[in-house]
Amino acid sequence: MPSDEDQVRQRKQKLQELKEQGQDPFDIHSFDRTHTSAQVVAAIEAAETAAGDEDIDWQASGFETTVAGRLMAVRDQGKSIWADLHDASGKIQLWVTENELTGAAFEKFRELDIGDIIGVRGHAFRTRRGEPTVQLSEFQLLAKSLRPLPEKFHGLQDVEIRYRRRYLDLLANPQVREVFAKRTEALKAIRSYFDGRDFQEVSTPMMQPLYGGANARPFITHHNTLDMDLYLRIAPELYLKRLVVGGMERVYEIGRVFRNEGIDALHNPEFTILEGYQAYADYTDMMALFEELLRDIALAVNRCLQFTYRGHDIDLEPGWERKSLLDAIKEACGVDFSQLSTDEEAREACRDLELGDMTQDNWAALLDKCFDRYVAPNLIQPTFVIDYPVRVSPLAKRLPDRPHLVARFEPFIGGEEIGNAFSELNDPVDQRERFEAQARAGLAGDAEAHPLDEDYLMAMEYGLPPTGGMGMGVDRVIMLLTGCTNLREVILFPQLRPEES
């Protein structure tokens, strides 16, 4: 078989010859299709249903159609050629014969390469073997593929190629296209849910003079005209709550956020988040919202509330379990963080646990490690982990009967966290004190501490009504519902290291 370089050279030569004959395919601007591949199949099936049990000569009684797509397989049998044409809806078989296609045109079809994009006109019917087929009467080359598809193209498995050249992955693996079709359905379901409850969809700045709304490291960019540094947003939260101050009582946003963190199966530095805020609601309302929203997404994606993830059967029926964060940690590993005040006490209490190097960990980091190691992996069925310590929740409202805790929860499914929600802190004095505590933590070396945002504090001083807020990792939810185990499977172009030369 010729090398890839030889094939590229041969294909470029074919293109040059076509141009010299005045048949440059790249001069063609459009092609009128009457059907997609799926519509051809559906029309054949509809005709069969209408005919009932009648014995019909389908080749004689089919219909005329024009379809277009990419040539993906060719079976040359001398006086006839069978081929597969793929489009976004599926594939259709082509049958090319010298009787229907004149000699010169027949030979030109034979000169096509796998990967070429063509438009065809012909007679649609079902063969004796039951295959929906179009017998060509004419065709047109619409775009020349100058590169051969990779070896072992069908069933392409090399993850490096799949993620780096997603277009080849989409061409080779129909199940990948199905994942992203389900992603589209999920996004439609999210919008339908919020729109149906009188929420307004809004857009807030992606470049911000001060980042906030989460504990994460930001990406920094520079605006030349203003001569100022800006941050790619880590969350839209503080801008959305400004809108609630302004009287927009129900708002939501689906958008990209950027966090300068590691890359693994559950993290990509650029990902899609959903955030929603509802005035005069609290975190119990947000729990009900989460249950209803996940129900609607699951029904849109899978047509049912049950699915399998990492070998576990999961049911999204509303009525999810609730677990206190501190109680869950104490039950799982014996450490009672409610009785620990200092970093030193926390390190001593965790000394015999399997948490790796703890020498640089503070109280909050050790709490996270204990939860991630001993609790989260066992939260398989949908669970709300509730009531977080104030010191790890700078934007949430205190519980009246337990002021050291806040009205916050994180939903878990399949052992993985998919969001964050709370009764929003609307006391500007308390908020300032927490921002100042975060600023001190930042000076002490916490790279993910929340900065002090004076403009947001000013907005709060005008009055933020009692508000329930929620955030959800859209990519993670789609990953769960499609059975994928790596976030890169549901992001079209995930971040990758540069290719080695």
Salt bridges, closest charged atoms under 4 A:
ASP6 OD1 - ARG9 NH2 2.16
GLU48 OE2 - ARG126 NE 2.47
GLU64 OE2 - HIS123 ND1 3.02
ASP76 OD2 - ARG110 NE 2.68
ASP84 OD1 - ARG75 NH2 3.27
ASP84 OD2 - LYS91 NZ 3.84
ASP87 OD2 - ARG33 NH1 3.95
GLU107 OE2 - ARG110 NH1 2.96
ASP113 OD1 - LYS14 NZ 2.96
ASP113 OD2 - LYS144 NZ 2.58
ASP116 OD2 - LYS144 NZ 2.92
GLU138 OE2 - ARG121 NE 3.44
GLU160 OE2 - ARG164 NH2 2.40
ASP169 OD1 - ARG162 NE 2.84
ASP169 OD2 - ARG166 NH1 2.69
GLU185 OE2 - LYS188 NZ 3.59
GLU201 OE2 - ARG191 NH2 2.94
ASP227 OD1 - HIS222 NE2 3.15
ASP229 OD1 - HIS222 ND1 2.86
GLU237 OE2 - LYS241 NZ 2.79
GLU253 OE2 - ARG233 NH1 2.94
ASP264 OD1 - HIS267 ND1 2.81
GLU270 OE2 - ARG256 NE 3.32
GLU292 OE1 - ARG197 NE 3.92
ASP296 OD1 - ARG295 NE 3.07
GLU321 OE2 - LYS323 NZ 3.58
ASP336 OD2 - LYS330 NZ 3.66
GLU344 OE2 - ARG347 NH2 3.57
GLU348 OE2 - ARG351 NE 3.10
ASP352 OD1 - ARG351 NH1 3.49
GLU354 OE1 - ARG373 NH2 2.61
ASP361 OD2 - LYS369 NZ 2.62
ASP387 OD2 - ARG402 NH2 3.37
ASP401 OD2 - ARG402 NE 3.65
GLU410 OE2 - ARG408 NH2 2.89
GLU416 OE2 - ARG310 NH2 3.30
GLU417 OE1 - ARG476 NH1 3.72
GLU424 OE1 - LYS241 NZ 2.65
ASP430 OD2 - ARG398 NE 3.08
ASP430 OD2 - ARG434 NH2 3.08
ASP453 OD1 - ARG242 NH2 3.48
GLU454 OE1 - ARG432 NH2 2.92
ASP455 OD2 - ARG242 NH2 2.99
ASP475 OD1 - ARG183 NH1 2.80
GLU489 OE1 - ARG162 NH2 2.83
GLU499 OE2 - ARG164 NE 3.98
GLU499 OE2 - ARG165 NH2 3.36
